[in-house]
Amino acid sequence: MERDAAIDEIFDAAIDEILAFTTGDIRLALRVLLVECVLLEEELRQMRAASPTQLR
C-alpha cells in the first residue's frame, strides 16, 4: 500500500513533536501515544453511544 509523501511528512512532523515534548525519551513517547489512543477510543465510544446508527 502506497502512502502519499505529504502524509509521511505529517507523520514525521508529529513524531518529531512528540519526541521533542518527551525530550527524546522513547518510552515516554510511546506512553504519550498510548494515552492519546485510549482517550480517542473513549471519545469515539461516547460518540457512538450518542448516535448509534450514524457512527458504525
Backbone torsions as a table, in degrees:
resi	resn	phi	psi	omega
1	MET	NA	127.7	179.5
2	GLU	-92.5	139.5	175.1
3	ARG	-111.2	150.5	176.7
4	ASP	-66.7	141.4	179.4
5	ALA	-60.6	-33.3	179.3
6	ALA	-64.8	-38.4	177.8
7	ILE	-65.2	-43.1	177.9
8	ASP	-59.0	-40.6	179.0
9	GLU	-64.9	-40.1	178.0
10	ILE	-63.6	-45.0	178.6
11	PHE	-61.7	-45.8	-180.0
12	ASP	-61.3	-40.6	179.1
13	ALA	-65.5	-40.7	178.8
14	ALA	-64.8	-41.6	178.3
15	ILE	-63.8	-44.4	178.0
16	ASP	-59.7	-40.5	180.0
17	GLU	-65.5	-42.9	179.2
18	ILE	-64.8	-44.1	179.8
19	LEU	-64.4	-37.2	177.5
20	ALA	-65.7	-42.3	179.8
21	PHE	-61.7	-35.9	-177.3
22	THR	-98.3	15.2	-179.7
23	THR	48.6	40.7	175.1
24	GLY	80.4	2.2	179.9
25	ASP	-77.3	102.9	-176.0
26	ILE	-61.0	-41.7	179.7
27	ARG	-60.5	-43.7	178.7
28	LEU	-67.3	-37.7	177.9
29	ALA	-61.6	-43.1	177.4
30	LEU	-64.0	-38.6	177.9
31	ARG	-62.5	-43.6	178.2
32	VAL	-59.6	-44.6	179.5
33	LEU	-64.7	-40.3	178.1
34	LEU	-63.0	-45.1	179.2
35	VAL	-61.6	-44.4	179.6
36	GLU	-62.0	-40.3	178.8
37	CYS	-62.7	-45.3	178.9
38	VAL	-61.4	-43.3	179.0
39	LEU	-63.3	-41.6	178.6
40	LEU	-66.7	-39.4	177.3
41	GLU	-62.2	-40.9	178.5
42	GLU	-65.9	-41.3	177.9
43	GLU	-62.1	-42.4	178.0
44	LEU	-64.3	-40.9	178.7
45	ARG	-60.5	-42.3	179.4
46	GLN	-66.4	-38.8	178.5
47	MET	-65.7	-41.1	178.0
48	ARG	-64.1	-38.7	180.0
49	ALA	-66.7	-33.9	-178.8
50	ALA	-75.3	-28.1	-176.8
51	SER	-143.4	72.7	-171.6
52	PRO	-62.4	-25.0	-177.0
53	THR	-87.9	-17.2	-173.9
54	GLN	-99.5	-21.3	-173.9
55	LEU	-118.9	61.3	179.5
56	ARG	-113.4	NA	NA
